């Protein structure tokens, strides 16, 4: 049984490849931060604007292009947590926000657009 961190990294990579196949350029928004705890450094992950990934597609002819902030989830119970995190940040109206849920052994994710 893989750890939660390994499962999350795997699902984030699958999401990245899934959006890239659709013609998006995808960037990682998860940052590593160092925190001093009891005279030692602990590294922790921190999402930028509540998202794991940023997907962009340039404007071509009639297609105006898109900017999507993506939060990847492995458990359906975590979807509400992702929506709360997205609501804490001021996004412009033209920016889309997706919560991508990868269920166990699924070939395609469930995409929830906010």
SETORLUM-613929 format. One record per residue: x negated, y, z negated of N, C-alpha, C, O in turn; residue in one letter; chain. Coordinates in steps of 0.05 Angstrom, whole numbers, padded with zeros to 5 digits. Layout:
# residues N
[node [X, Y, Z], [X, Y, Z], [X, Y, Z], [X, Y, Z], "A", "A"],
...
***
This chain:
# residues 114
[node [-00017, -00024, 00000], [00000, 00000, 00000], [-00018, 00025, 00000], [-00034, 00028, -00018], "X", "A"],
[node [-00015, 00042, 00020], [-00032, 00066, 00021], [-00023, 00086, 00000], [-00001, 00086, -00010], "X", "A"],
[node [-00042, 00103, -00007], [-00036, 00124, -00027], [-00018, 00146, -00014], [-00016, 00147, 00010], "X", "A"],
[node [-00006, 00162, -00031], [00010, 00184, -00020], [-00006, 00203, -00003], [00004, 00214, 00017], "X", "A"],
[node [-00030, 00209, -00011], [-00048, 00227, 00004], [-00054, 00215, 00031], [-00053, 00230, 00051], "X", "A"],
[node [-00060, 00189, 00033], [-00065, 00176, 00058], [-00041, 00176, 00076], [-00043, 00181, 00100], "X", "A"],
[node [-00018, 00171, 00065], [00007, 00170, 00080], [00014, 00198, 00091], [00022, 00201, 00113], "X", "A"],
[node [00009, 00218, 00074], [00015, 00246, 00083], [-00004, 00255, 00105], [00005, 00268, 00124], "X", "A"],
[node [-00030, 00247, 00103], [-00049, 00254, 00124], [-00042, 00240, 00150], [-00045, 00252, 00171], "X", "A"],
[node [-00034, 00215, 00148], [-00027, 00200, 00172], [-00002, 00212, 00185], [-00002, 00215, 00210], "X", "A"],
[node [00018, 00219, 00170], [00042, 00231, 00181], [00036, 00259, 00193], [00049, 00267, 00212], "X", "A"],
[node [00018, 00274, 00181], [00011, 00300, 00191], [-00003, 00297, 00218], [00002, 00313, 00237], "X", "A"],
[node [-00020, 00277, 00221], [-00034, 00272, 00246], [-00013, 00263, 00267], [-00015, 00271, 00290], "X", "A"],
[node [00006, 00246, 00260], [00027, 00237, 00279], [00043, 00261, 00288], [00050, 00263, 00312], "X", "A"],
[node [00050, 00279, 00270], [00065, 00302, 00277], [00050, 00320, 00296], [00060, 00330, 00316], "X", "A"],
[node [00024, 00324, 00290], [00007, 00340, 00308], [00007, 00329, 00336], [00010, 00344, 00355], "X", "A"],
[node [00002, 00303, 00338], [00002, 00290, 00365], [00029, 00292, 00379], [00030, 00295, 00403], "X", "A"],
[node [00051, 00289, 00363], [00078, 00290, 00374], [00083, 00317, 00387], [00095, 00319, 00408], "X", "A"],
[node [00075, 00339, 00373], [00079, 00366, 00384], [00060, 00372, 00407], [00068, 00385, 00426], "X", "A"],
[node [00036, 00362, 00406], [00017, 00366, 00428], [00026, 00352, 00453], [00022, 00363, 00475], "X", "A"],
[node [00039, 00329, 00451], [00050, 00316, 00474], [00072, 00332, 00487], [00078, 00330, 00511], "X", "A"],
[node [00085, 00349, 00472], [00107, 00366, 00482], [00096, 00393, 00492], [00112, 00410, 00500], "X", "A"],
[node [00070, 00396, 00493], [00058, 00420, 00505], [00051, 00442, 00486], [00045, 00464, 00495], "X", "A"],
[node [00051, 00437, 00460], [00044, 00457, 00440], [00014, 00456, 00434], [00002, 00435, 00436], "X", "A"],
[node [00003, 00478, 00426], [-00023, 00479, 00413], [-00018, 00480, 00383], [-00003, 00497, 00373], "X", "A"],
[node [-00031, 00462, 00369], [-00025, 00458, 00340], [-00049, 00464, 00323], [-00072, 00456, 00330], "X", "A"],
[node [-00045, 00480, 00302], [-00066, 00488, 00283], [-00059, 00478, 00255], [-00035, 00477, 00248], "X", "A"],
[node [-00079, 00471, 00240], [-00076, 00461, 00213], [-00075, 00486, 00194], [-00092, 00503, 00195], "X", "A"],
[node [-00054, 00487, 00178], [-00051, 00510, 00159], [-00057, 00502, 00130], [-00055, 00519, 00112], "X", "A"],
[node [-00064, 00477, 00125], [-00069, 00468, 00098], [-00098, 00475, 00091], [-00117, 00466, 00104], "X", "A"],
[node [-00101, 00491, 00070], [-00128, 00500, 00062], [-00137, 00486, 00037], [-00120, 00477, 00021], "X", "A"],
[node [-00163, 00482, 00034], [-00174, 00471, 00010], [-00183, 00494, -00008], [-00198, 00512, 00001], "X", "A"],
[node [-00174, 00494, -00033], [-00182, 00515, -00052], [-00197, 00502, -00075], [-00190, 00479, -00083], "X", "A"],
[node [-00216, 00516, -00086], [-00231, 00506, -00109], [-00221, 00520, -00134], [-00216, 00544, -00134], "X", "A"],
[node [-00218, 00504, -00155], [-00208, 00514, -00181], [-00226, 00504, -00203], [-00234, 00480, -00203], "X", "A"],
[node [-00234, 00522, -00220], [-00251, 00514, -00243], [-00233, 00504, -00266], [-00215, 00518, -00275], "X", "A"],
[node [-00239, 00479, -00274], [-00224, 00467, -00297], [-00244, 00454, -00315], [-00258, 00436, -00308], "X", "A"],
[node [-00246, 00464, -00340], [-00264, 00453, -00360], [-00292, 00449, -00350], [-00303, 00428, -00351], "X", "A"],
[node [-00303, 00471, -00340], [-00331, 00473, -00330], [-00337, 00454, -00307], [-00360, 00446, -00303], "X", "A"],
[node [-00317, 00448, -00290], [-00323, 00433, -00266], [-00303, 00443, -00244], [-00283, 00455, -00250], "X", "A"],
[node [-00310, 00438, -00219], [-00294, 00447, -00197], [-00276, 00424, -00187], [-00285, 00402, -00183], "X", "A"],
[node [-00250, 00431, -00184], [-00231, 00412, -00173], [-00221, 00424, -00147], [-00213, 00448, -00147], "X", "A"],
[node [-00220, 00409, -00126], [-00210, 00419, -00100], [-00181, 00410, -00096], [-00174, 00387, -00102], "X", "A"],
[node [-00165, 00429, -00087], [-00137, 00424, -00084], [-00128, 00434, -00057], [-00140, 00453, -00046], "X", "A"],
[node [-00107, 00423, -00046], [-00096, 00432, -00020], [-00075, 00453, -00025], [-00060, 00452, -00045], "X", "A"],
[node [-00074, 00473, -00008], [-00055, 00495, -00010], [-00044, 00501, 00017], [-00059, 00506, 00036], "X", "A"],
[node [-00018, 00500, 00020], [-00005, 00505, 00046], [-00003, 00535, 00050], [00002, 00551, 00032], "X", "A"],
[node [-00007, 00544, 00075], [-00004, 00572, 00083], [00025, 00576, 00091], [00035, 00562, 00109], "X", "A"],
[node [00038, 00595, 00078], [00066, 00601, 00084], [00084, 00577, 00081], [00105, 00575, 00095], "X", "A"],
[node [00077, 00558, 00064], [00094, 00535, 00059], [00093, 00514, 00081], [00110, 00496, 00082], "X", "A"],
[node [00074, 00516, 00100], [00073, 00498, 00123], [00047, 00483, 00124], [00026, 00492, 00115], "X", "A"],
[node [00048, 00459, 00136], [00024, 00443, 00140], [00011, 00449, 00167], [-00013, 00450, 00170], "X", "A"],
[node [00028, 00454, 00187], [00019, 00459, 00215], [00032, 00483, 00227], [00054, 00491, 00219], "X", "A"],
[node [00019, 00494, 00247], [00029, 00516, 00263], [00028, 00507, 00292], [00006, 00501, 00302], "X", "A"],
[node [00051, 00507, 00306], [00052, 00499, 00334], [00060, 00523, 00351], [00079, 00537, 00344], "X", "A"],
[node [00045, 00528, 00373], [00051, 00550, 00390], [00051, 00540, 00419], [00035, 00523, 00427], "X", "A"],
[node [00070, 00552, 00434], [00071, 00546, 00463], [00073, 00573, 00477], [00090, 00590, 00470], "X", "A"],
[node [00055, 00578, 00497], [00054, 00603, 00511], [00078, 00607, 00529], [00091, 00587, 00538], "X", "A"],
[node [00084, 00631, 00535], [00107, 00638, 00553], [00099, 00631, 00582], [00077, 00639, 00591], "X", "A"],
[node [00116, 00616, 00595], [00111, 00609, 00623], [00137, 00614, 00639], [00158, 00602, 00632], "X", "A"],
[node [00137, 00630, 00659], [00160, 00636, 00676], [00184, 00644, 00660], [00184, 00665, 00647], "X", "A"],
[node [00205, 00627, 00660], [00230, 00634, 00645], [00229, 00626, 00616], [00245, 00636, 00600], "X", "A"],
[node [00210, 00609, 00608], [00207, 00601, 00580], [00192, 00622, 00565], [00170, 00629, 00571], "X", "A"],
[node [00205, 00634, 00544], [00192, 00655, 00529], [00170, 00647, 00510], [00156, 00664, 00499], "X", "A"],
[node [00166, 00621, 00506], [00146, 00612, 00487], [00157, 00609, 00459], [00179, 00618, 00454], "X", "A"],
[node [00142, 00596, 00442], [00152, 00591, 00415], [00130, 00591, 00394], [00107, 00585, 00401], "X", "A"],
[node [00137, 00597, 00370], [00119, 00594, 00347], [00135, 00579, 00326], [00157, 00587, 00318], "X", "A"],
[node [00123, 00556, 00317], [00137, 00539, 00298], [00119, 00533, 00274], [00097, 00524, 00277], "X", "A"],
[node [00129, 00539, 00250], [00115, 00530, 00225], [00127, 00503, 00218], [00152, 00500, 00217], "X", "A"],
[node [00110, 00484, 00212], [00119, 00456, 00208], [00110, 00446, 00181], [00087, 00449, 00173], "X", "A"],
[node [00129, 00434, 00167], [00123, 00420, 00142], [00129, 00391, 00146], [00152, 00384, 00154], "X", "A"],
[node [00109, 00374, 00142], [00112, 00345, 00146], [00120, 00331, 00119], [00108, 00337, 00098], "X", "A"],
[node [00139, 00313, 00121], [00148, 00299, 00097], [00150, 00269, 00103], [00157, 00261, 00125], "X", "A"],
[node [00145, 00253, 00082], [00147, 00224, 00085], [00172, 00213, 00070], [00182, 00192, 00077], "X", "A"],
[node [00182, 00229, 00051], [00206, 00221, 00035], [00229, 00240, 00040], [00225, 00264, 00040], "X", "A"],
[node [00252, 00229, 00045], [00276, 00247, 00050], [00283, 00263, 00025], [00296, 00283, 00027], "X", "A"],
[node [00275, 00254, 00001], [00281, 00269, -00023], [00265, 00295, -00025], [00272, 00312, -00041], "X", "A"],
[node [00244, 00298, -00009], [00227, 00321, -00011], [00236, 00343, 00009], [00223, 00365, 00009], "X", "A"],
[node [00257, 00339, 00024], [00265, 00359, 00044], [00275, 00384, 00031], [00268, 00406, 00040], "X", "A"],
[node [00290, 00382, 00009], [00299, 00406, -00005], [00276, 00422, -00016], [00278, 00447, -00017], "X", "A"],
[node [00255, 00409, -00025], [00232, 00423, -00035], [00218, 00439, -00012], [00209, 00462, -00017], "X", "A"],
[node [00217, 00428, 00012], [00205, 00442, 00034], [00222, 00466, 00043], [00211, 00486, 00050], "X", "A"],
[node [00249, 00463, 00042], [00266, 00485, 00050], [00264, 00508, 00029], [00264, 00531, 00037], "X", "A"],
[node [00261, 00501, 00004], [00258, 00522, -00017], [00231, 00536, -00012], [00230, 00561, -00015], "X", "A"],
[node [00210, 00521, -00006], [00184, 00534, -00001], [00184, 00552, 00023], [00173, 00574, 00022], "X", "A"],
[node [00198, 00544, 00044], [00200, 00561, 00068], [00216, 00587, 00061], [00209, 00608, 00072], "X", "A"],
[node [00236, 00585, 00044], [00253, 00608, 00038], [00238, 00629, 00021], [00247, 00652, 00020], "X", "A"],
[node [00216, 00621, 00009], [00200, 00640, -00007], [00184, 00659, 00010], [00174, 00679, -00001], "X", "A"],
[node [00181, 00654, 00036], [00163, 00670, 00053], [00180, 00685, 00074], [00200, 00674, 00084], "X", "A"],
[node [00172, 00710, 00080], [00187, 00726, 00099], [00179, 00720, 00128], [00158, 00729, 00137], "X", "A"],
[node [00195, 00704, 00142], [00189, 00698, 00170], [00205, 00716, 00188], [00228, 00722, 00182], "X", "A"],
[node [00193, 00725, 00210], [00209, 00740, 00230], [00230, 00722, 00243], [00228, 00698, 00242], "X", "A"],
[node [00250, 00734, 00255], [00272, 00719, 00266], [00264, 00702, 00290], [00277, 00682, 00295], "X", "A"],
[node [00243, 00709, 00304], [00235, 00694, 00328], [00218, 00670, 00321], [00212, 00653, 00339], "X", "A"],
[node [00210, 00667, 00296], [00193, 00644, 00287], [00212, 00622, 00278], [00230, 00626, 00262], "X", "A"],
[node [00206, 00597, 00288], [00222, 00574, 00279], [00207, 00560, 00256], [00183, 00561, 00253], "X", "A"],
[node [00223, 00547, 00240], [00212, 00531, 00218], [00224, 00503, 00220], [00248, 00499, 00221], "X", "A"],
[node [00207, 00483, 00220], [00215, 00455, 00222], [00205, 00439, 00199], [00183, 00442, 00190], "X", "A"],
[node [00223, 00422, 00188], [00215, 00402, 00169], [00216, 00376, 00184], [00237, 00368, 00194], "X", "A"],
[node [00193, 00362, 00186], [00191, 00338, 00201], [00189, 00314, 00182], [00171, 00313, 00166], "X", "A"],
[node [00208, 00296, 00184], [00210, 00273, 00167], [00203, 00248, 00182], [00216, 00241, 00202], "X", "A"],
[node [00182, 00234, 00173], [00175, 00208, 00185], [00184, 00186, 00166], [00173, 00183, 00144], "X", "A"],
[node [00204, 00172, 00174], [00213, 00149, 00158], [00195, 00125, 00164], [00181, 00125, 00184], "X", "A"],
[node [00196, 00106, 00146], [00178, 00083, 00148], [00183, 00068, 00174], [00205, 00061, 00181], "X", "A"],
[node [00161, 00063, 00189], [00160, 00049, 00214], [00177, 00062, 00236], [00186, 00048, 00255], "X", "A"],
[node [00182, 00088, 00235], [00197, 00102, 00255], [00178, 00111, 00278], [00156, 00119, 00273], "X", "A"],
[node [00188, 00109, 00302], [00173, 00117, 00326], [00176, 00147, 00331], [00158, 00160, 00342], "X", "A"],
[node [00199, 00158, 00324], [00205, 00186, 00327], [00212, 00198, 00300], [00225, 00185, 00284], "X", "A"],
[node [00204, 00223, 00296], [00211, 00236, 00270], [00239, 00248, 00271], [00250, 00252, 00293], "X", "A"],
[node [00249, 00253, 00248], [00273, 00270, 00246], [00264, 00298, 00242], [00249, 00304, 00223], "X", "A"],
[node [00273, 00316, 00259], [00265, 00344, 00257], [00289, 00361, 00248], [00310, 00360, 00260], "X", "A"],
[node [00285, 00374, 00226], [00305, 00392, 00214], [00296, 00420, 00218], [00276, 00429, 00208], "X", "A"],
[node [00312, 00435, 00235], [00305, 00463, 00240], [00320, 00481, 00220], [00344, 00478, 00216], "X", "A"],
[node [00305, 00499, 00208], [00317, 00517, 00189], [00322, 00544, 00201], [00332, 00562, 00188], "X", "A"],
***
